[in-house]
Amino acid sequence: MTVVHFDPLFATTTDVLRVLTLADYNTRVVVIGTMLLGLAAGVVGSFMLLRKRALMGDALSHATLPGIGLAFIIAEASGMTGKSLPVLLAGATVTGSVGVATVIFLRRFTRLKEDTALGVVLSVFFGAGVAALGVVQQMQSGSAAGLESFIYGKAASMVVTDARLIGAAGLIVAVMCAVFYKEFKLLCFDPAYAAGQGWPVTVLDFLLMSLVVTVTVIGLQAVGLILVIALLIIPAAAARFWTERMSVMTITSALIGGASCATGAALSGVLPRLPSGAMIVLVATAVFIFSMTFGRARGVLPRVLARRRLTVKVARQHLLRAMYEMTEEREPALVEPHALDQPGTRLSMTDLTRRRSWSTHQLRVQLSDAQEDDLVEPIGDGWRLTEAGLTQARRVTRNHRLWETYLITYADVAPSHVDRDADQVEHVLGPAMTRELEAILGERDPGGPPVLRSPHALSEVRT
Amino acid sequence: MTPVSAPISPTPAPVIAPGIAKNGVEHSPNAPLSIHDMTVAYHRKPVLWDVDLDVPEGKLIGIVGPNGAGKSTLIKAVMDLVPRASGTVTVYGKPYRKQRAIVGYVPQRESVDWDFPVSALDVVAMGTYGRIGWCMPVRKRHRDAAMHALDRVGMTDLAHRQISQLSGGQQQRVFLARALVQDAMLYLMDEPFAAVDAATEKAIVNLLRDLRSAGKTALVVHHDLQTVPEYFDHVILINMRIVAHGPTEQVFTKENLHKTYGGRLTLLDQASEALGRKDGLR
């Protein structure tokens, strides 16, 4: 009788707790080891991204596969056990470096472009690797070696010594990046200037690439060679959304990498059927999407919100200026705080609708928004400015006319066109620019009225 | 290789004997920049033939010529950024690699990606990396020096702004400040006036004049023929070879420009206009 053993997708609650609290020594070592790996990948990845070499890591990681296969075959043939992590990683390092060197060679000595060179190396080396693993499968000890776990990653297959090796290498990489931070920054920003200053750019590039090789190789076991590139790119790309400072970006990227790896490894401990590489990358991707959406420096949402705020502000200013100018047109004395409750200040919906190219609906929304802020008030079947509204409208109109006058005087814009031109700019005029405008135009209008007279007949304009 | 701050190695620099070169240029041993029979080739295709000249000290020198004439290549070949097929270059009598600390380089603005997560101050501080040396951090005194250089180009207020948020002219001034912070003797500038606003152009001109009064020498690749007589004491007219070089009033002539630019009439019109204006000034 065969006993059918069901491998549960979800582990028991006790298992989950054991993993999450890191109660198990083995789990603890695995999680901490992969976390250090993620930390190192985050740091190196941000330099790689800024050096615009992100895809080099992909060719590199695929080029490690033949090394893994060959190292196993050679070790077994010479009577050693092939399934030792240091041996396999040594092989990975050798063919990975050869892969990178091939890309550089192809780019420099043939007329192939970088993407072509990367594609050639990636596929050729990966093909060779698959062939090498096929040979390993034929060997007696080979089928049990589980070398395939290097393709997709299997953190659970890590033993304590493996995790120590990975963690130590990750730490060394992170420290190297801190030591050479200034040099790498210069290299990434302006390699030609660096070379002119006597910095050995080729050596620095080689050093950075060796760190990338190291991270890739130690990431093979936990993340797998197909996905290790994600660990190099995603945390750095996510970090870029939060900051405009390179130091902050590097540290943020390290934190995202470390946290993704730790969480991903722990999750694959809870859900043993899911490969750790995929879990790590999915966690990192979630962070990336969050950063892309909410990132303070260049996230999508803050930018959309800022644009939305500007649109609202512009619409509000259009309304206030229209109301001010319509009242002023009737009688200049009406745009004074004490004259507000005179009957002439009431503007009917028909008049207001005709003033600008806005629909009645848009206008109603604008008016009720402005009413909420106590800037306008309904009177009869029309509207008028409140005292607060008048103050704001006065400032907006003044900015508009300052800018118009400036354009007419200094940019030779015809008075009949100036209203629309000024319309583009007046909303973004800061106090500093307003002061500058006042200073420039000051001589023309010494001690003039708080709002300049419009430089063109108001009724001419229908915007 | 060593960064610029490294102590000068004990091997004596080859001293080029003063004398008459084959095309009659007399070389002085201590010129800020002395180029001997230099030929530069890209992929075996020569882009600069047999350049042989001395740059006088304390002058503003314009390098002028059509597109593809090798103006930038001349500067890059001096700094060993592109290999020389033949010839030697000396800076104050010694090879460039021993004189890096006293040569300030302003590359073309387009040569870098301005969407890089650094501030204006960070970029200017890069001019001090040479004297900081390997692996040591940027300290307060270096940042102060960078701040001072930014002040000289009128950019104090924008020191902490990310560089992509600067205008083209402001970015150019950041590059100038990075060269200034080095406190060099010889400045090599690659099109600092390209696509800058009027305020920046004025700031750069004033800065160049300040440098000249301090006894420094500046070699400037320049595109706008109209402003050459106004900005530069000397000109080097170049089109794959040196067409002419010397004091502006002697060298910047219609015949020489015609030789440099061939039949490109629009440019010549600009130039004759500039020459006319200059004659009017005299």
Chai-1 contact restraints between the chains, C-beta under 6 A:
chainA,res_idxA,chainB,res_idxB,connection_type,confidence,min_distance_angstrom,max_distance_angstrom,comment,restraint_id
A,V179,B,C135,contact,1.0,0.0,6.0,A-B,restraint_1
A,L186,B,M126,contact,1.0,0.0,6.0,A-B,restraint_2
A,L186,B,Y129,contact,1.0,0.0,6.0,A-B,restraint_3
A,F189,B,F116,contact,1.0,0.0,6.0,A-B,restraint_4
A,D190,B,V112,contact,1.0,0.0,6.0,A-B,restraint_5
A,A192,B,P107,contact,1.0,0.0,6.0,A-B,restraint_6
A,A192,B,S111,contact,1.0,0.0,6.0,A-B,restraint_7
A,Y193,B,P107,contact,1.0,0.0,6.0,A-B,restraint_8
A,A195,B,L81,contact,1.0,0.0,6.0,A-B,restraint_9
A,G196,B,M79,contact,1.0,0.0,6.0,A-B,restraint_10
A,G196,B,L81,contact,1.0,0.0,6.0,A-B,restraint_11
A,G196,B,Y105,contact,1.0,0.0,6.0,A-B,restraint_12
A,Q197,B,V4,contact,1.0,0.0,6.0,A-B,restraint_13
A,Q197,B,G130,contact,1.0,0.0,6.0,A-B,restraint_14
A,G198,B,M1,contact,1.0,0.0,6.0,A-B,restraint_15
A,G198,B,P3,contact,1.0,0.0,6.0,A-B,restraint_16
A,G198,B,V4,contact,1.0,0.0,6.0,A-B,restraint_17
A,G198,B,R100,contact,1.0,0.0,6.0,A-B,restraint_18
A,W199,B,P3,contact,1.0,0.0,6.0,A-B,restraint_19
A,P200,B,M1,contact,1.0,0.0,6.0,A-B,restraint_20
A,E244,B,P117,contact,1.0,0.0,6.0,A-B,restraint_21
A,E244,B,Q162,contact,1.0,0.0,6.0,A-B,restraint_22
A,R245,B,P117,contact,1.0,0.0,6.0,A-B,restraint_23
A,M246,B,P117,contact,1.0,0.0,6.0,A-B,restraint_24
A,M246,B,V118,contact,1.0,0.0,6.0,A-B,restraint_25
A,M249,B,P117,contact,1.0,0.0,6.0,A-B,restraint_26
